[in-house]
Amino acid sequence: MTRTKMCVSVRTALVEELDTLVGKCSDLGASRSEIVESILTAYLQNDEDRIEKTRELTISNRKQSNS
């Protein structure tokens, strides 16, 4: 499987939640990257209308950033 590295900037609160997940998967030795990939895989394989949900989250995050 080919991998592509990418840099992302996320809110500190999300990083803290991500680190919590990494800690809860310590028995797997999972890295942040592995957890993020698992989250993305689960989200993108979901049958919900992910385009609309992504748009809603993007708008909401922008509003939070601008407040």
Buried (B, 14 or more C-beta within 10 A) or exposed (E): EEEEEEEEEEEEEEEEEBEEBBEEBEEEEBEEEEBBEEEEEEEEEEEEEEEEEEEEEEEEEEEEEEE
